[in-house]
Amino acid sequence: MTSNRIVVGMTGATGAIYGVRLLEVLAGSAFETHLVASEWARKTIAIETCRRPDEVFALAHRTYREDNQAAAISSGSFLTAGMVIAPCSMKTLAAIANGLADNLVARAADVVLKEQRKLVLLVRESPLNVIHLENMLKLARLGVVIVPPVPAFYAKPHDLDEMVDHTVGRVLDLFGIDHALVRRWGGSSPVEQLVRLPEI
Ligand SMILES: Cc1cc2nc3c(=O)[nH]c(=O)nc-3n(C[C@H](O)[C@H](O)[C@H](O)COP(=O)(O)O)c2cc1C
């Protein structure tokens, strides 16, 4: 069964702009967004963007409190296409990797995992320690898509917005959602013609 609902989680890693942009783009799509943001996501939105957290939350179709474990997205019977956490902190990554559903971000992700739906994590930390890497590996083995928001320089982004759009566009690709956010690599692109590959 398919659903046009996507759960969006936002946590307190740097990169609130990724979640904001994802919500903006999905607001203009046929998808319905169900947002849960952690307390530290609220704070990083305030610190890093020129938006107020409530303005950002208004982009979603429905917003839930982090401590509302009775929310619709807390149950597998509420059908969704899956969940994106953008950005995803190491703390939330660890909670998901260990089944510690102690807030609604982690619980909603736990539900997506148990229902075998798509879970996409824009994990952000640098450098990464072994605990971070092991948590990512554990989840990747369960089919979770680990998407560190790392810029694609081949796309020759002009500014930060284009870098962010590229990552958000690649996330939308994972859900099969049409968009024009990504300058795609093409076999006959002018960029490729500039590259002289060695003869073999
Ligand atoms: C400005 C700022 C940037 C942060 N950046 C990161 C980060 O990139 N990655 C990370 O794992 N935690 C980062 N943190 C720390 C998290 O906010 C903190 O671990 C928090 O407890 C995460 O909780 P949450 O996952 O429930 O949002 C940052 C905190 C602040 C204030």
The ligand as a MOL file (V3000), in Angstrom:
LIG
                    3D

  0  0  0     0  0            999 V3000
M  V30 BEGIN CTAB
M  V30 COUNTS 31 33 0 0 0
M  V30 BEGIN ATOM
M  V30 1 C 24.6820 25.1250 17.3080 0
M  V30 2 C 24.7260 23.6500 17.6240 0
M  V30 3 C 25.1890 22.7720 16.6890 0
M  V30 4 C 25.2270 21.3970 16.9540 0
M  V30 5 N 25.6910 20.5670 15.9810 0
M  V30 6 C 25.6450 19.2320 16.1850 0
M  V30 7 C 26.0010 18.3540 15.1280 0
M  V30 8 O 26.3660 18.7560 14.0160 0
M  V30 9 N 25.8830 17.0210 15.3530 0
M  V30 10 C 25.4430 16.5100 16.5510 0
M  V30 11 O 25.3340 15.2980 16.6800 0
M  V30 12 N 25.1060 17.3400 17.5770 0
M  V30 13 C 25.1910 18.6800 17.4150 0
M  V30 14 N 24.8250 19.5250 18.4400 0
M  V30 15 C 24.4740 18.9520 19.7530 0
M  V30 16 C 23.0190 18.4600 19.8150 0
M  V30 17 O 22.1360 19.5590 19.7030 0
M  V30 18 C 22.7990 17.7570 21.1580 0
M  V30 19 O 23.5350 16.5500 21.2120 0
M  V30 20 C 21.3520 17.4620 21.4150 0
M  V30 21 O 21.2230 16.8300 22.6670 0
M  V30 22 C 20.7260 16.5900 20.3580 0
M  V30 23 O 19.4210 16.2460 20.7620 0
M  V30 24 P 18.2970 15.8670 19.7290 0
M  V30 25 O 18.8360 14.7790 18.8720 0
M  V30 26 O 17.1740 15.3970 20.5760 0
M  V30 27 O 17.9540 17.0980 18.9640 0
M  V30 28 C 24.7960 20.9020 18.1980 0
M  V30 29 C 24.3260 21.8140 19.1550 0
M  V30 30 C 24.2880 23.1510 18.8790 0
M  V30 31 C 23.7720 24.0990 19.9340 0
M  V30 END ATOM
M  V30 BEGIN BOND
M  V30 1 1 1 2
M  V30 2 1 2 3
M  V30 3 2 2 30
M  V30 4 2 3 4
M  V30 5 1 4 5
M  V30 6 1 4 28
M  V30 7 2 5 6
M  V30 8 1 6 7
M  V30 9 1 6 13
M  V30 10 2 7 8
M  V30 11 1 7 9
M  V30 12 1 9 10
M  V30 13 2 10 11
M  V30 14 1 10 12
M  V30 15 2 12 13
M  V30 16 1 13 14
M  V30 17 1 14 15
M  V30 18 1 14 28
M  V30 19 1 15 16
M  V30 20 1 16 17
M  V30 21 1 16 18
M  V30 22 1 18 19
M  V30 23 1 18 20
M  V30 24 1 20 21
M  V30 25 1 20 22
M  V30 26 1 22 23
M  V30 27 1 23 24
M  V30 28 2 24 25
M  V30 29 1 24 26
M  V30 30 1 24 27
M  V30 31 2 28 29
M  V30 32 1 29 30
M  V30 33 1 30 31
M  V30 END BOND
M  V30 END CTAB
M  END
